[in-house]
Amino acid sequence: MNSLPRPTLLSLGSINADFQVRVDQPPGSQETLLAHDFCRLAGGKASNTAWLGATFGHRSLLLGRVGDDELAEQALGSLREAGVDITGVTQAKGEPTAVSMIMVPPDGKKHIVLATNANDCWDDSATAAMVRQIERTESPACLVVNCEVPAAVVLQAAKAARGKDIPVVLDPSFPDRVPDELLPCLYAVTPNTSEAQALTGREIQNLQDAAWAARQLRDRGVRIACVKLGDGGCVLDAGEGALHVPPGEVRPIDSTGAGDAFTGVFAIALLEGREPHEAAAWGVAAANLAVTAYGSKPAYPDRQQVCSMAAHLLHDARWLDER
């Protein structure tokens, strides 16, 4: 008897070589800051999502670009070891791999400078190869995309996925690269408050503002809108009103990659057929647990940890409108 096909998580977007340090005071002065705990890691939004897909037990296919330099192996090595399929990663000839420079102060709120490099260098051949990878993917599958690659690439990927009835989850970083025509192609979108403000034109100051923004995004064609809040919680609108999922009680060490953990695990939950409110709780749990250790991938939780916290978060979730 044939077994059911293994679910596939497709991750398209940024692939970086991360250089991370801890600093004892927040960046911002003109003085030289002393740093410690230097580490070199594989980073990038698509990279982090793909890593989560593999560690949660699914077929995980990474789509993106690296340079033809020695940093490409730093960006891809740990993914290969985790079981991520990197055959969808193409090389940008004559370009360096993207580099992310990260400083983490004592409050854990990271400061990032990103050189997009190869992430932004897509030619027709690379784009066509990416589209073919999506078109060859069989259901069940989910495509997670971010806008740290050119908008035209994201739009072609979303249209290819829609043609295969593969749901698309968008992390809208950078929000100024989100064209209006992309939104109706999406199953879900997961902006943080600043991204939601950029997409809707309204400042997000409280839960009601977040609920309004989520509804606006749904009115523009997205089926599920989930606004990630600064405290680690979220506001979800999946067509039944606005649901607030509160944050967990954690001690933040490093917020690097927490938003990626939310989107990746949120998409994994949807891929597994879970209801949107449960997927949102999974995302909040993953993001909260991700800030409790240094680094992004090294701090990411496993399935059991996510499920345990998510159950408690769902118990405390509440509707923001009259029910």
Residue, then its C-alpha position, 0 to 999 in steps of 0.5 A: m500500500n502506498s503511503l501518503p506523500r510527505p508534506t513539503l514546506l517551500s521557503l523562498g527569500s533571503i539566505n544570509a551569512d550572519f555575523q553576530v555579537r553581544v554588546d553591553q550597551p545599545p548601539g547609537s553613540q559614536e563611540t566604539l562599542l566593545a563586543h563579545d560572544f562573536c559567532r558566525l551562523a547561517g541566517g536569512k528569513a527563508s533559511n530560518t523557515a526552511w530549517l524549521g520545516a526540516t526539524f519539524g519533520h517535513r520535506s523542506l525545500l529552500l529557494g533563493r540565491v547565494g554568491d560565488d564566494e566562501l560565505a555561501e557555505q556558511a549560509l548553507g552548510s547547517l541547512r544541508e546537515a539539518g536535511v533541507d533540500i538546497t537544490g533550489v538555491t542558485q548561485a549569483k555569479g560575480e556577487p557576494t552572498a548576503v551578509s547580516m551584521i547583528m548586535v544584541p544589547p542586554d535587553g535582547k532587542k537585536h540591531i541588524v544591518l543587512a547587505t542583500n547582495a546575492n538575494d537581490c541578484w536574480d536573472d531570468s534563468a534563476t527565476a525560471a528555475m525557481v518557478r519550475q521547482i514550485e510547479r513540480t511540487e505536489s500537495p500537500a505543500c505550503l510556500v512561505v515567501n518574504c520580500e528580501v528578494p525582488a518583488a517580481v520574483v515573489l509575485q511569480a512564485a506566488k502565481a506559480a503556487r496558486g496555479k498548483d493550489i499551494p497556499v502562500v504565506l507571506d512575511p512582508s519584509f520589506p513592506d515597500r516591496v509588496p505590490d497590491e497585486l500580490l495580496p490576492c495571491l496569498y493565503a496568509v500574511t504575518p506582518n509585525t506592527s511596523e510592517a502592518q502600518a506600512l501596508t495599511g497607512r495607520e499607526i498600530q498603537n493598541l490591539q484594536d489598531a492591530a485588529w483593524a489592520a488585519r481586517q484591512l489586509r483581509d479586505r484586500g484579498v488575503r484570507i488570513a491576516c496575523v499581526k505580530l505584536g511587539d510584546g510577542g503576542c499576535v492578533l489574528d483575523a481569519g474571517e471570524g473576527a479578531l482574536h488576540v493570542p497573548p505572549g508567553e512568560v519568558r525572559p528575553i535573551d536575543s530576539t534575532g529570528a523570532g519573527d521568522a520562527f513565528t512565520g515558519v511555525f505558523a506556516i507549518a501548522l497550516l501545512e499540517g491542517r491545523e485551524p488558523h487560531e491554533a496555527a497562530a498560537w503555535g507561531v506565538a509559542a515559537a517566537n517566544l521560545a526563540v528569544t530565550a537563547y542566543g542566536s536564531k536557529p540554535a535557539y529555535p524550539d522543537r515541536q514538543q516545546v511549541c505544542s506545550m506552550a501553545a496549549h496554554l496560550l490558546h487557553d488565554a486567547r480572547w476575542l476582541d469583538e462581541r461574540 
